């Protein structure tokens, strides 16, 4: 899906003797993953858990059903050799402002990706960070996704509830009342809808722009199953930034994402968004730490620049539960700094790169606002 998460506390499923401690806790899991393989050679059987793992889970009274078919598989489970470094440790979200935003969203019956995807920056964003402006990323079309990507903590179902027809208007009224001048709208994948939810998304943007014309709107979207007409509908709704995440490098797509997603399909969506309306800013995001090589990441960045994507965010993949993909590497802050410099050297207008950076992270909003206004001024001066 669209957003990446932090781990929930998880009870140890298997007690295993350890040389220095009596038992292993959830940070010291037996390795239950295989080496990286060519995803094109994967078969359904490669994702099936062993009967031993299944029985151990059931004997602990815990469901073995994960976010994708068959639960635990060769790419999941905690890796005892990868310990979470200090730079990834965050304080639990708290504070008066945080609680006010939480209560407000609850009363308005609005879903946020901040909560659904367990975003590590929720405390900073909702408390206002350094500028005192509380921000949230609103999730449209419900809180249940029709896809089962192996990195994502959002709920999944083949038949989620129908979209709330009043959601576009209610969302617009709520956001307009907050007084913010930049908002990120995102959504779950809705493969059950004819247009993937594009028209519902567009209606929300239109309602918001009608109430507050000067607000800048970023839409972090699904791939709409590659339906370019659905992309056109949303791009022409009045949004300022069209964002869609390729999530990982080309080789790892089938391991990381739902089979209905795809590298080329995502690139085609971003390319179409850029060229079907002049002045639209495009943005994408890649998670690091999934087993990608430097050369593969450079290739993905080059592919994004080849279709003129303007903004890139790079962040550390963090495993929500042992049923999700195993972290292969914790990338250092220094390496993230290198990727920011490299990305901007090959033509990205802005690269937000850091262990806790996420695709809708607030760090780049000031830059994006300036970029949107500069392009608008250039367009008006040529008329």
N, C-alpha and C positions, 0 to 999 in steps of 0.2 A: 504494500500500500504506500501511502503518501508520506507517512511520518515514521520516525524510528524511536525506539523506546528504551527505558531503563528497566533493569530487572526488578520484578516483584520479589519480596521475601518468599523463599521456597523451602519447604520442609525437605530434609534429606530423604531420598527415596531408597538408597541402598547404603547400609552400614558396612564399611570395608576397613579392615585393620590398616593402620598407618604407622610408619616407623616412629614418628615423633609425637603423635597424638593418638588418643584412644580410638577415635572414629573420625572419618572424614565428614565434614559438613558440606553444605551445598556449594561452597567455593572450591571444594576439592573432590570433584566427581571423577569416577573412572572414565577413561576416554572411550567414547562410543561413537566414533566417527571414522570414516575412511579417509585416505588421502584424496586430494583433488584429482578429478578425472575429467576427461573430455566430455562436456555435457551433452554433446551430440550423440554419444554412445550410451547414454543412460537409458535404462528401461524401467518400467513400473516396479519390477521386482527389486531394483536397487534401492528403493525407498522403503521397503518393508522392514519393520523391526523384527528382531529375533523373538522366538516364543518365550525365551527366558526373560527378556526385558518386559514383555507384555505381562507375564505371570507375576513378576516382582511388583510391577505397578499395581496390578489388581489386588495382590495380597496386602498392599499397604492401604487399600481403600481409595486409591487415586485413579481417576480415569486415565487410560492410556491414549485416549483420543486427543490428538494435538490439533493445531490450526490447519492441518492438511491431512489427507488420507493416511490412516494407519498410525498416526501419532509419531513416536520415536523412530528415527531412521538413522542411516549411516552418517548424516551430516549434522546431527543434533547431539545434545548432551553437553554437560560442562566439561571443559578441558582443564585438568588439574595443573597443567604446565603453564597456563595463561592466567596470571593473577591480575586483578584490576588495580591499576596504578593509582597513586594519590591524586594525580591531576584530574581524575574522573569522579572523585568523590564529591557529592553535593549534599548540602544540608536539606533536611526535609522541608518542603514548602510550608511557610507559616506567615503570620503577620496580619494586621488589621486589614490592609488593602487587599491582600490575597483572599481573605475570607469574604470581603464585600463583593469582589468580582465573582467568586464562587457562588455566593448566595444569589446575586443578580442573574447569573446565567441559569441557575436552577429554577428560579421563579419564571423566567422567560421560556423555559423548556427548550433551551438551545444546547446543542452538542458542540463540544470543542475537541479538536484533535489533541490539544494540550493534555486533556484528561484521558481520552480514549486510547491514545498511543503512548501514554505515560512519559511525556516529554521531560527531559532532565532540566529544561529551562523554565518550567512552569512558574516557579517561585519568583525568578527574576522578571519575567514578563508581566505577571499579574500584579506584582508589587510595584512595578514601574521602572525598575532598573535605575540607571543614573539620571534619567531625565524626568522621572516622576510620572510618566504617562503609562498607564496600565494598558496592555494590549493582549488580545487573545485571537487565536485562529479559529474561526467558526467552521464547523463541519456540517455541511448540508446533506440532505437526502437520507437522514437517519444515522444510526450509529452501528449499522450492521452491513458488512461488505459481502459481495457475492464471490469474491476471490479469496484464496488462501495462500498468500505469499509467506514464505518460511521465516521471514524476519519480523513480521508485523504482529502487534498485539491486539489489533482491532477485532471485534467479534465477526464471525462469518456465518452465512446461511445461504442456501440456494434460493430461498424465497423470503427475503426480508419484507417488512411491512411496507405498504405503499407510501410514497412521499406525502407529507402533509401539504395540502394545497395552499394553506395559509402561511407556510414557512417563509416564502420569499418576502411577503409584506411584513410579517412579524420580525424577521431578521433585520430588514432594512430599518424599521422603526427603532429597534433596540440599538443598532449600531449608530444611527444618527443621534440618538439621545446621549451616547457616551462622549461625544465631542472630539473623537479622534479624527485625524486627517489621513490615516493610512490603515487599511484593513486587509487581512488575508482571508479569503474564502476558500475552503477546500471541500472535498467530499469523499465518501467511500466509493468504490466501484459498484455500479448498478447495471450489471449485464442483463438483468431481468427487464429493464426498460428499453423500449424501441430505440431511443436515441442516447441511451446510457445516462440519462439525466441532464443532458446538455440544455434543453429548453428550460428546465426548472432552475438550473444554475444561472442561465441568462436572465430569467425573470427576476432573480434576486439582485443581480447587478443593476438591472434597469430600474428596479424599485428604489434601490439605494441611491443611485445617481439622480433620480428624480427628487428625492428628499434632500440630498446634499450633493449638489453638482461638483463641488470642488474636492470631494473626497477621492483619494487614490485607491484603486481596488486592484489587488493581486489575486488571481485565481489559480490555485494549485489543483490541477485536474487529473482525472484518469485518462486513459488513452482512447476511451469511447469505442473500444474494439477496432480502432483504426478507421472509424467512420469520419471522413474529412468534412462531410456536411455538418456533422455535429460540432466539429471544431470551429467551422465557419460561424455557426450560430452563436457560439459563446464569444468568439473574438469580436464579433460585431455588436455585442451587448453594451459596449462602453467601458470594458475593463482597460486597465493601463498596463498590467503585466500578466502575461500568459506563462504559467509555470507547469512543467510536467517532468517528472523524474525518471531518468534511465536507471537509477538505483545502483547499478554495478557495471563492471566491465562486460564486454561481449561474451567471453568464455563462460562466465558464471551465471548468465541469465537464467538458464533452465533450472539451476540449483537454487537460486535465490528467489526468483519470482514465480508467480502462478503461470502455468503453461499458456494461458490465454494472453499473457503479456509477451513482449518481445523487443529486442534491441532495435531492429529495423523499423518495427511498428512505432515505437516511441520516437525515433528520429523523424519519421514521416509526419507525425503529429506536430512536433516542434517546427519542422520546416514549413508545413502548411500554415501554421499560426503566424509565422514571421512574414510570409509573403502574401497572405490574403488580405492584410490590412497594413498600410504604411504607418510606421511609427510605433507599432506594438513592440514592447520589450519582451524578450523571451528568456526563460530561466530554467535551469535544471539542477539536479543534485545527485551526488554519488556517495555511497557509504564506503568507508575504508575499513580494512581489518577482516575481510571475508576470504582472503587468500589470493587477492589480485597481485600482479607484479607491477613494478614501476613502468615497464614498457607497455603493459596492457592499459594502465591508467592514462599514460600519455596518448595512446591510440584513441581512447574514449574521449579525452579532452579535444583531440584534433578533429574527431568526427563531429563533436558539438560545434566547434568553431567553423567547420566546413558548411554548416547550415545556419551560420550567423547567430548562434545563441549568445546573448549578451552577458548573462550573469550565471555564475556557477557557485554552488555551495558544496563543501566537502566536510564530512563529519565522521566520527568513529561509530561503527556498528556496535551496539550493545545488546546482548541477548536478553529478551524479556523473561523467558523461562527455559528450563532444560529441554522443552519440547520444540524450541526454535533453534535456528542455525547456530552452530558453535562459533565463537570468536576465534579466529586464527591468529590474530595479531592485535596488540594495542599500539597504535601508531603514536609516536611521540609528538608533543607540541612543536618541536623544532622541525620535524618532517612536514607537519601541516603548514608551517611557515614557508617551507621550501615550495610546496605545491601552490600556495597563494602567489608567490613570486613567479613561479613558472607559468601558471595559468594566465596571469596578467601580461606576461611577456609574449604569449602567443596570440593575444588579441581579445581576451575577455575584458569587458569594461570594468567588471568587479568580480572578485573571488572572495567569498567568505569561507575561511578554512580554519578549522580548529576541532579539537576532540568533541566538544559539546555543541558544535554548530549543527543546526537542523535546517531542512528545506524551507521552513517558514520562520526561521529565526530572525529576531528583530534587529540584529546588528547591521544589516544592510539597508534598512528602510530609509534612512536619511539620504544615502547615496542614490537609491532608486528614485526617491521623490525629486531630487535635484536633476537626475537624468531625464525623468518624464517631463519636467518643466522646461528643461533646455530644448528638448525635441519639440515640444509644443510651441515654444517661442520661435524656433527656426522655421517651423511649418507656417506660422502666421506671418513671418517676415517675408516669405516667398510668395504670398498671395497678392 
